[in-house]
C-alpha cells in the first residue's frame, strides 16, 4: 500500500491565549494518524488589516508567508469560534487575504466546531464564505468536538477519551477524503 503523506494546515480562528479551538487543533496534531501531517498556522495575529490597495501593490511578508503555507498544504483544517453569531474579524481578515490568491481555490477544507454550546451560526457563515472563495468544503470530514469551554488546553482535550475518539474519527475521515481526491 502506498503511504502518501498529506500536509494539513491547521487554522484556529481565535486569538485567545487559552482557546478551545486552538486546543482542539493542537490535540488533533498529537492524534493524527500516520500519513497525515498537521501543521499549525500561528500567524493570525500578525496579519495586517486587509486592504485591496495594498494587495494591488506588493503583498506584506506576513501575507506572502500565509499564501505560501496554504500553497504547500494538501488541505486545510479550520477550528473557528463564534462571536456575535459570526466569524471573528481576525479570521475573516485572514480569509480576505486569501480571496485573491492562486493557492486557495479548489483547496480541500475540513471544519472543526469545538463548541460545546452547539454554536452553528459562524460555522454556517464560514462554510458560505469558503464556498464563495472556491474551497472544496469536505462535509464528511467536518464535525463537532464538544469541548468544555473557551479556556481549555491541549492536555485537557487529550485527557478525555471521548474527545480523543471524536478528533481521531474526524482525522480519519479527512485522510479518507484526501485519499479519494488524490490526483492519479
N, C-alpha and C positions, 0 to 999 in steps of 0.2 A: 504494500500500500504506500502510495506517495504521501509523505508527510509534509505538505506545504505549510509554511509558516505564514500567518496573516498578521499584519500590523494594524492594531485598532487604536486610534487616537481618542482618548477619553477627555470629555469636556464637562466640567462642573459649571453650572450657571450661577453659582454662588460665590461671593467674595468673603463670606463669613470664615473666620478662623476655624471654628468648630461647626462645620456644615455637614448635615446628614447626606447631602448629595455627594460631597467630596469623600466622605467616609465610605459611602457605598461603592464609589469608583475605586478607591484605594483597596477596599476589601476584595472587589472583583479582580484587581491585579493579582492578589495573593491566591485567588481561587481559579484563575484562568486555566483551562485545560491545555495540555501540550499542543503546540502548534498555533496558539493564539497569544500574541504578544500585545499586552495592553500598556500603552504609553500615556501618561497623564500630562495634559497641557496645563502649565501653570502660569501662563502669561495674560490671563483675562484682565487683571487689574492694571497692567502696563499698557494696554492698547489706548491710543488716543481716541478722542471722540471722532466718529465717522464724519467726514466732510467730502462730498463729491469733488470739490475744487482741489483738495489735496490729492485725492485719488487720481485725478486727471494729470497731475504734475509728476511727482515722484513719491512712491509709497514709503511711509516711515519704516524703519528697520523692524519694528515690532510686528507690523502688518506683513512684511515680506517673510518673516520667520513663521508667522501663523499660516500663511498660504503655502509655504514650503512644507510645513508639518502636515497639512491637510493633503498635499500632493503626494507625500510619501506614505500615507495611510491607505490601507485596503478598505477600511470602513471607519465610521465614527460611532462612538457610544456617548450619548448625552444624558446627563442627570441634571435636571434644571428645577429649581424651586418655583413656587407660585407666589407672586407678590401682587396684591390687589387684583386677583383674578387674571393675571397676565404674566408674561415673560419678563424677568428683571431687565432693567435698562442696560446694565453692563453686558449681559449676554446677548441682548438684541443688537448692541453695538458691535460685538464680535461677528454676529451673522451679517450685519450690514457691510462689514469689510470683506466678506466672502462673496457677496452678491455679484460683483464684477470680476471675480477670479475665474481663471480657466481650470483650476484644480477642483472646484466644488461640484459642478453639475454632474449628475449621474452617480455621485458618491453614495454607497450604501450607508444608511444611518439607522441605529437602534436607539430607542428611547427608554430610559430607566426612570420610573417615577418612584422616588424614595419617600414619599409622603404617607404617613400612617393615617392621615385625616381624609383620604380619598379625594384630594385635590385633582381636578381634571381640566380646569379652565386653561391653565398655562400649557398643559400637555396638548390640548386640542389646538390652541393658538400656535404652539411650536410646530406641531405637525403641519398645519396650514402654511406657515412661513417656509418650512423646509421643502414642502412640495412646490411652492411657488418658486423657490430657488433651484428647482430641478434635482433635488436629492431623491434618492430611492429609499423611502422610509420602509424599514423591514418590520412590518406589524407583527409577524410571528416571532421575531427576536426581541420584541419590546415588551415591557411589562412593569408591574409594581412590586417593589420590595418594601413592605410597610415597616419603616424604622420608627423607633420610639419617640423621636423628636428632633428638633432642629440642631441640637447641640451634641450629637453622639459622635463617637470616634471610630476609626477603622477597627481598633481592637474590640470595641463593644459590638460592632457588627459581626466580627469574626467569632465572637464568643457565643453567638446564637446559632445553634444547628439549623433552625428553621430558616433564618435569613441566609445562611450559607447555602443551603439547599436551593432556595429560590434564586439566588445570584448564579449559582453554578448551572442551574437549569436554563436561565436566560443566556448564559455564555455558550452553552452547548447549542442552543437554538441559533445563536449568532454564527457560531462556527459552521453549523449545517447550512445556513442560508448563504454564507460566503463560499462554501464548497460547491453548492448548486450553481451559484452565479459566476464561478471562476471561468476565466477565458480558456477556451480549448487549446 
